[in-house]
Amino acid sequence: MVTATGSTIVICLAACAVLIVCEYRGWKRGKVLLKILASTAFLALALQLDATASVYGQLILVGLGLGWVGDVLLLSQKSRLFLLGLASFLLAHVAYAMAFASLPIASTALAVAFAVMSCLGIAVIAWLWSYLKAFHRAAVMAYVTAIIAMCALAIAISAASGTWQLAAAAVMFAISGIAVARNRFVAPGASNKLWGLPLYYVAQIILASSVSGVQASAG
């Protein structure tokens, strides 16, 4: 028997799959409808799991909501809306980082993860730098900084708990951001969506699903 949350996850993943087809076919209306549907599904999943019942869940819900806004804004090719979308995702990363900071953390793992993620972040910025206009550079640097913090905290939580779902979700989210940057600044094309979109939506599903685990451990 498929549960309500299971149905929501299926809807999210199915919408993501059809969205990729729309990207390859160039179906603009389909892209809009399917992206909104997929993003609404991960937001609905968190609400179904009673995200508002804990501080962690509330912060995750804020992050998911900001991601939903960012997804809608990034449907546009206009530079101003892209920057607003980037800002929305940056705030989503901050919300996730705050949620992670509310959980037990392995301090040594945090230091190691922060160092490793910082090196990777610097490498990504160096790769993108020559492709960025001046007004994009500060925004991208701020965005990458937020991702570094979020990923480091997620890894430190996973090291403390011994379960690695949050670390996996954070890293998948970060990699999906590289797909967005590559599509926007380096080599536009539907192939970026083929790997970027599944990573993004699976990451959001894991993050939304994590609110129930935190409530269970608190109980």
Residue frames as qw, qx, qy, qz and C-alpha x, y, z in Angstrom:
[[0.000, 0.887, 0.461, 0.000, 0.00, 0.00, 0.00],
 [0.421, 0.379, -0.008, 0.824, 1.40, 3.39, -1.03],
 [0.269, -0.619, -0.471, 0.568, 1.30, 5.99, 1.72],
 [0.187, 0.955, 0.223, -0.055, 0.44, 9.66, 1.22],
 [0.242, -0.819, 0.387, 0.348, 4.08, 10.65, 1.64],
 [0.566, -0.080, 0.720, 0.394, 5.14, 7.89, -0.75],
 [0.445, 0.707, 0.523, 0.166, 2.72, 9.24, -3.35],
 [0.008, 0.981, -0.039, -0.188, 4.16, 12.73, -2.91],
 [0.422, -0.553, 0.590, 0.409, 7.69, 11.43, -3.45],
 [0.555, 0.273, 0.714, 0.328, 6.57, 9.57, -6.59],
 [0.291, 0.900, 0.324, 0.006, 4.91, 12.74, -7.90],
 [0.181, -0.888, 0.283, 0.315, 8.09, 14.74, -7.29],
 [0.461, -0.335, 0.710, 0.414, 10.34, 12.23, -9.03],
 [0.506, 0.489, 0.674, 0.226, 7.91, 11.65, -11.91],
 [0.186, 0.963, 0.158, -0.116, 7.54, 15.40, -12.46],
 [0.294, -0.731, 0.475, 0.391, 11.34, 15.70, -12.45],
 [0.540, 0.004, 0.754, 0.375, 11.63, 12.97, -15.09],
 [0.401, 0.727, 0.531, 0.171, 9.04, 14.60, -17.36],
 [0.074, -0.952, 0.058, 0.292, 10.67, 17.99, -16.72],
 [0.423, -0.450, 0.608, 0.500, 13.92, 16.64, -18.17],
 [0.465, 0.396, 0.715, 0.340, 12.02, 15.52, -21.29],
 [0.159, 0.934, 0.314, -0.057, 10.53, 19.02, -21.57],
 [0.274, -0.793, 0.313, 0.446, 14.01, 20.52, -21.30],
 [0.443, -0.144, 0.724, 0.509, 15.27, 18.37, -24.19],
 [0.318, 0.571, 0.700, 0.288, 12.17, 19.04, -26.29],
 [0.138, 0.082, 0.048, 0.986, 12.15, 22.75, -25.53],
 [0.282, -0.631, -0.645, -0.325, 8.57, 22.70, -24.24],
 [0.092, 0.342, -0.322, 0.878, 8.52, 25.96, -22.30],
 [0.613, -0.399, -0.030, -0.681, 5.02, 25.63, -20.86],
 [0.908, -0.159, -0.386, -0.007, 5.77, 22.07, -19.81],
 [0.532, 0.212, -0.479, 0.665, 8.98, 23.18, -18.11],
 [0.211, -0.399, 0.235, -0.861, 7.11, 25.76, -16.07],
 [0.787, -0.308, -0.119, -0.521, 4.30, 23.45, -15.01],
 [0.904, -0.046, -0.404, 0.131, 6.47, 20.43, -14.24],
 [0.408, 0.290, -0.482, 0.719, 9.09, 22.38, -12.30],
 [0.377, -0.392, 0.220, -0.810, 6.45, 24.03, -10.15],
 [0.889, -0.216, -0.224, -0.337, 4.77, 20.66, -9.59],
 [0.796, 0.090, -0.484, 0.352, 8.01, 18.91, -8.61],
 [0.211, 0.311, -0.434, 0.819, 9.04, 21.70, -6.27],
 [0.573, -0.376, 0.058, -0.726, 5.59, 21.96, -4.70],
 [0.895, -0.133, -0.412, -0.112, 5.76, 18.20, -4.04],
 [0.602, 0.084, -0.558, 0.565, 8.90, 18.39, -1.88],
 [0.149, -0.306, 0.286, -0.896, 7.37, 21.28, 0.05],
 [0.762, -0.259, -0.174, -0.567, 4.17, 19.27, 0.54],
 [0.793, 0.004, -0.584, 0.170, 6.22, 16.29, 1.73],
 [0.262, 0.177, -0.546, 0.776, 7.71, 18.28, 4.61],
 [0.453, -0.231, 0.137, -0.850, 4.26, 19.52, 5.60],
 [0.843, -0.126, -0.417, -0.317, 2.87, 15.97, 5.48],
 [0.718, -0.016, -0.567, 0.403, 5.64, 14.95, 7.88],
 [0.440, -0.854, -0.276, 0.014, 4.67, 17.77, 10.26],
 [0.596, 0.338, -0.175, 0.707, 7.80, 19.86, 9.76],
 [0.154, -0.710, 0.055, -0.684, 6.38, 22.63, 11.94],
 [0.811, -0.533, -0.225, -0.091, 6.55, 20.38, 15.04],
 [0.763, -0.387, -0.003, 0.517, 10.27, 21.03, 15.65],
 [0.057, -0.865, 0.193, 0.459, 12.72, 23.90, 15.26],
 [0.352, -0.261, 0.749, 0.497, 14.77, 21.75, 12.91],
 [0.359, 0.477, 0.776, 0.204, 11.69, 20.99, 10.83],
 [0.138, 0.913, 0.267, -0.277, 10.67, 24.64, 10.71],
 [0.141, -0.724, 0.427, 0.523, 14.10, 25.67, 9.42],
 [0.354, 0.005, 0.837, 0.417, 14.08, 22.88, 6.83],
 [0.301, 0.704, 0.643, -0.012, 10.62, 24.03, 5.75],
 [0.038, 0.899, -0.045, -0.433, 11.91, 27.59, 5.35],
 [0.251, -0.458, 0.675, 0.521, 14.78, 26.27, 3.23],
 [0.355, 0.305, 0.844, 0.261, 12.42, 24.25, 1.06],
 [0.217, 0.851, 0.430, -0.208, 10.14, 27.26, 0.65],
 [0.044, -0.810, 0.303, 0.501, 13.05, 29.45, -0.41],
 [0.330, -0.159, 0.818, 0.444, 14.09, 26.71, -2.83],
 [0.358, 0.607, 0.708, 0.036, 10.59, 26.74, -4.30],
 [0.128, 0.926, 0.081, -0.346, 10.85, 30.51, -4.83],
 [0.210, -0.607, 0.584, 0.496, 14.31, 30.10, -6.36],
 [0.433, 0.161, 0.837, 0.293, 13.05, 27.42, -8.74],
 [0.321, 0.805, 0.495, -0.069, 10.30, 29.72, -10.00],
 [0.006, -0.906, 0.162, 0.391, 12.67, 32.67, -10.43],
 [0.316, -0.437, 0.711, 0.452, 15.22, 30.57, -12.32],
 [0.576, 0.487, 0.652, 0.076, 12.59, 29.72, -14.91],
 [0.298, 0.944, 0.060, -0.125, 13.35, 33.16, -16.33],
 [0.781, 0.244, 0.050, 0.573, 16.43, 33.95, -18.41],
 [0.032, 0.915, -0.008, 0.401, 16.50, 37.56, -17.19],
 [0.503, 0.311, -0.539, 0.600, 19.67, 38.44, -15.28],
 [0.275, -0.427, 0.334, -0.794, 17.84, 40.29, -12.51],
 [0.868, -0.230, -0.019, -0.440, 15.51, 37.37, -11.81],
 [0.838, 0.172, -0.464, 0.229, 18.46, 34.98, -11.94],
 [0.225, 0.379, -0.530, 0.724, 20.22, 37.00, -9.24],
 [0.577, -0.339, 0.222, -0.709, 17.04, 37.04, -7.15],
 [0.950, -0.037, -0.249, -0.186, 16.80, 33.28, -7.61],
 [0.625, 0.300, -0.541, 0.476, 20.44, 32.92, -6.57],
 [0.139, -0.410, 0.440, -0.786, 19.72, 35.02, -3.47],
 [0.807, -0.243, 0.010, -0.538, 16.73, 32.83, -2.64],
 [0.923, 0.065, -0.366, 0.095, 18.83, 29.68, -2.87],
 [0.332, 0.419, -0.533, 0.656, 21.60, 31.31, -0.84],
 [0.446, -0.374, 0.342, -0.738, 19.07, 31.96, 1.93],
 [0.935, -0.083, -0.192, -0.287, 17.83, 28.37, 1.57],
 [0.724, 0.238, -0.523, 0.382, 21.37, 27.14, 2.21],
 [0.020, -0.411, 0.478, -0.776, 21.58, 29.42, 5.25],
 [0.735, -0.278, 0.098, -0.611, 18.29, 28.01, 6.57],
 [0.940, 0.040, -0.340, -0.010, 19.54, 24.45, 6.08],
 [0.476, 0.361, -0.547, 0.587, 22.83, 25.31, 7.79],
 [0.328, -0.400, 0.375, -0.769, 20.92, 26.74, 10.76],
 [0.902, -0.157, -0.091, -0.392, 18.81, 23.58, 10.90],
 [0.839, 0.183, -0.450, 0.243, 21.91, 21.39, 10.87],
 [0.193, 0.453, -0.506, 0.708, 23.56, 23.54, 13.55],
 [0.612, -0.407, 0.193, -0.650, 20.65, 22.69, 15.88],
 [0.977, -0.062, -0.178, -0.103, 21.66, 18.99, 15.85],
 [0.713, -0.567, 0.337, 0.237, 24.60, 17.21, 17.55],
 [0.569, 0.780, -0.258, 0.022, 27.82, 17.81, 15.60],
 [0.886, -0.189, 0.049, 0.420, 31.20, 16.04, 15.53],
 [0.073, -0.943, 0.116, 0.302, 33.63, 18.95, 15.91],
 [0.428, -0.415, 0.638, 0.487, 36.63, 17.24, 14.32],
 [0.458, 0.404, 0.725, 0.319, 34.56, 16.16, 11.34],
 [0.168, 0.934, 0.284, -0.136, 33.27, 19.74, 11.03],
 [0.205, -0.801, 0.355, 0.437, 36.80, 21.14, 10.82],
 [0.429, -0.140, 0.768, 0.454, 37.92, 18.55, 8.27],
 [0.381, 0.611, 0.677, 0.153, 34.75, 18.91, 6.20],
 [0.079, 0.950, 0.113, -0.281, 35.00, 22.70, 6.22],
 [0.269, -0.622, 0.533, 0.507, 38.62, 22.54, 5.01],
 [0.406, 0.104, 0.819, 0.392, 37.82, 20.05, 2.23],
 [0.285, 0.760, 0.583, 0.033, 34.66, 21.87, 1.11],
 [0.050, -0.894, 0.073, 0.440, 36.50, 25.21, 1.13],
 [0.307, -0.375, 0.676, 0.555, 39.14, 23.80, -1.23],
 [0.327, 0.393, 0.807, 0.295, 36.43, 22.47, -3.54],
 [0.127, 0.885, 0.391, -0.218, 34.55, 25.78, -3.35],
 [0.145, -0.751, 0.318, 0.560, 37.67, 27.72, -4.30],
 [0.339, -0.073, 0.796, 0.497, 38.21, 25.35, -7.23],
 [0.274, 0.653, 0.699, 0.100, 34.65, 25.94, -8.47],
 [0.026, 0.924, 0.114, -0.364, 35.01, 29.72, -8.19],
 [0.262, -0.540, 0.549, 0.582, 38.35, 29.59, -10.04],
 [0.351, 0.228, 0.826, 0.377, 36.68, 27.54, -12.81],
 [0.179, 0.789, 0.587, 0.028, 33.76, 29.95, -13.15],
 [0.259, -0.666, -0.083, 0.695, 35.64, 33.23, -12.65],
 [0.158, -0.214, 0.482, 0.835, 36.49, 34.05, -16.25],
 [0.027, -0.425, -0.793, -0.436, 32.90, 33.33, -17.32],
 [0.197, -0.721, -0.594, 0.298, 31.32, 35.67, -14.75],
 [0.131, 0.754, 0.124, 0.632, 30.45, 39.30, -15.25],
 [0.173, 0.325, -0.500, 0.784, 31.56, 41.66, -12.49],
 [0.511, -0.300, 0.201, -0.780, 28.12, 41.88, -10.86],
 [0.908, -0.099, -0.330, -0.240, 27.82, 38.08, -10.80],
 [0.554, 0.328, -0.652, 0.400, 31.13, 37.44, -9.06],
 [0.174, -0.308, 0.568, -0.743, 30.19, 38.68, -5.59],
 [0.791, -0.088, 0.063, -0.602, 26.86, 36.83, -5.75],
 [0.876, 0.173, -0.448, -0.039, 28.49, 33.56, -6.77],
 [0.335, 0.352, -0.677, 0.552, 31.16, 33.87, -4.07],
 [0.435, -0.247, 0.438, -0.747, 28.50, 34.43, -1.41],
 [0.887, 0.036, -0.139, -0.440, 26.51, 31.49, -2.75],
 [0.743, 0.264, -0.589, 0.177, 29.50, 29.15, -2.70],
 [0.029, 0.364, -0.639, 0.677, 30.35, 30.26, 0.85],
 [0.678, -0.159, 0.259, -0.670, 26.84, 29.34, 2.00],
 [0.912, 0.154, -0.327, -0.196, 27.12, 25.93, 0.30],
 [0.462, 0.379, -0.688, 0.411, 30.47, 25.27, 1.99],
 [0.267, -0.286, 0.573, -0.721, 28.97, 25.97, 5.42],
 [0.823, -0.019, 0.060, -0.564, 25.87, 23.87, 4.75],
 [0.850, 0.249, -0.463, -0.034, 27.81, 20.87, 3.46],
 [0.280, 0.389, -0.706, 0.521, 30.38, 21.00, 6.27],
 [0.463, -0.217, 0.483, -0.711, 27.63, 21.04, 8.91],
 [0.892, 0.089, -0.111, -0.428, 25.72, 18.21, 7.20],
 [0.708, 0.320, -0.606, 0.172, 28.86, 16.06, 7.09],
 [0.032, 0.349, -0.676, 0.649, 29.59, 16.82, 10.76],
 [0.700, -0.122, 0.260, -0.654, 26.04, 15.81, 11.72],
 [0.905, 0.196, -0.312, -0.214, 26.33, 12.59, 9.74],
 [0.473, 0.378, -0.696, 0.385, 29.66, 11.80, 11.40],
 [0.259, -0.284, 0.591, -0.710, 28.08, 12.32, 14.81],
 [0.773, 0.022, 0.231, -0.590, 24.98, 10.22, 14.08],
 [0.405, -0.200, 0.874, 0.179, 26.56, 7.52, 11.92],
 [0.529, 0.572, 0.625, 0.037, 23.88, 7.98, 9.24],
 [0.339, -0.251, 0.343, 0.839, 24.90, 9.76, 6.08],
 [0.290, 0.675, 0.648, 0.203, 21.64, 10.80, 4.42],
 [0.024, -0.955, -0.148, 0.257, 22.00, 14.49, 5.29],
 [0.341, -0.568, 0.480, 0.575, 25.60, 14.61, 4.08],
 [0.400, 0.211, 0.763, 0.461, 24.56, 12.94, 0.83],
 [0.184, 0.834, 0.519, 0.031, 21.67, 15.38, 0.38],
 [0.156, -0.891, 0.073, 0.421, 23.87, 18.42, 1.02],
 [0.357, -0.367, 0.627, 0.587, 26.55, 17.25, -1.42],
 [0.351, 0.445, 0.752, 0.336, 23.95, 16.39, -4.08],
 [0.073, 0.926, 0.329, -0.168, 22.42, 19.85, -3.63],
 [0.249, -0.747, 0.317, 0.530, 25.86, 21.44, -4.04],
 [0.388, -0.069, 0.744, 0.541, 26.61, 19.44, -7.20],
 [0.290, 0.690, 0.649, 0.137, 23.23, 20.38, -8.66],
 [0.046, -0.920, -0.057, 0.384, 24.25, 24.01, -8.17],
 [0.329, -0.422, 0.588, 0.606, 27.29, 23.36, -10.38],
 [0.352, 0.390, 0.774, 0.353, 24.90, 22.17, -13.10],
 [0.104, 0.908, 0.384, -0.131, 22.97, 25.44, -12.80],
 [0.208, -0.799, 0.258, 0.501, 26.18, 27.49, -12.97],
 [0.397, -0.130, 0.726, 0.546, 27.47, 25.53, -15.95],
 [0.297, 0.611, 0.701, 0.219, 24.17, 25.98, -17.76],
 [0.007, 0.950, 0.248, -0.193, 24.02, 29.69, -17.03],
 [0.141, -0.895, 0.289, 0.310, 27.64, 30.76, -17.46],
 [0.359, -0.460, 0.731, 0.354, 29.72, 28.10, -19.23],
 [0.087, 0.066, -0.853, -0.510, 27.90, 25.73, -21.60],
 [0.583, 0.129, 0.293, -0.746, 24.12, 26.14, -21.77],
 [0.465, 0.143, -0.769, -0.416, 22.19, 23.04, -22.77],
 [0.820, -0.294, -0.117, -0.477, 19.66, 20.45, -21.72],
 [0.766, 0.117, -0.585, 0.238, 22.47, 18.02, -20.81],
 [0.064, 0.336, -0.541, 0.768, 23.08, 20.06, -17.65],
 [0.643, -0.230, 0.143, -0.717, 19.53, 19.33, -16.56],
 [0.827, 0.059, -0.532, -0.169, 19.96, 15.58, -17.15],
 [0.634, -0.053, -0.625, 0.451, 22.19, 15.26, -14.08],
 [0.037, 0.224, -0.334, 0.915, 21.46, 18.50, -12.23],
 [0.580, -0.297, -0.126, -0.748, 17.71, 18.13, -11.82],
 [0.830, -0.230, -0.502, -0.076, 17.65, 14.56, -10.42],
 [0.515, 0.034, -0.530, 0.673, 20.38, 15.42, -7.91],
 [0.140, -0.259, 0.174, -0.940, 18.49, 18.52, -6.82],
 [0.683, -0.295, -0.200, -0.638, 15.11, 16.88, -6.35],
 [0.804, -0.157, -0.554, 0.147, 16.46, 13.78, -4.62],
 [0.338, 0.128, -0.467, 0.807, 18.37, 16.09, -2.25],
 [0.344, -0.275, 0.087, -0.893, 15.22, 18.06, -1.44],
 [0.804, -0.252, -0.415, -0.344, 13.25, 14.85, -0.84],
 [0.682, -0.065, -0.579, 0.442, 15.89, 13.63, 1.61],
 [0.101, 0.169, -0.340, 0.919, 15.93, 16.99, 3.40],
 [0.560, -0.286, -0.124, -0.768, 12.14, 17.10, 3.60],
 [0.834, -0.189, -0.505, -0.118, 12.02, 13.49, 4.84],
 [0.480, 0.168, -0.602, 0.615, 14.63, 14.21, 7.53],
 [0.308, -0.426, 0.205, -0.825, 12.15, 16.21, 9.61],
 [0.860, -0.296, -0.217, -0.355, 10.38, 13.03, 10.71],
 [0.797, 0.062, -0.472, 0.372, 13.62, 11.42, 11.87],
 [0.155, 0.345, -0.397, 0.836, 14.49, 14.41, 14.04],
 [0.593, -0.383, 0.038, -0.707, 11.04, 14.36, 15.63],
 [0.916, -0.143, -0.365, -0.091, 11.37, 10.63, 16.30],
 [0.628, 0.148, -0.491, 0.585, 14.75, 11.04, 17.98],
 [0.120, -0.390, 0.275, -0.871, 13.45, 13.94, 20.05],
 [0.763, -0.331, -0.122, -0.542, 10.51, 11.83, 21.17]]
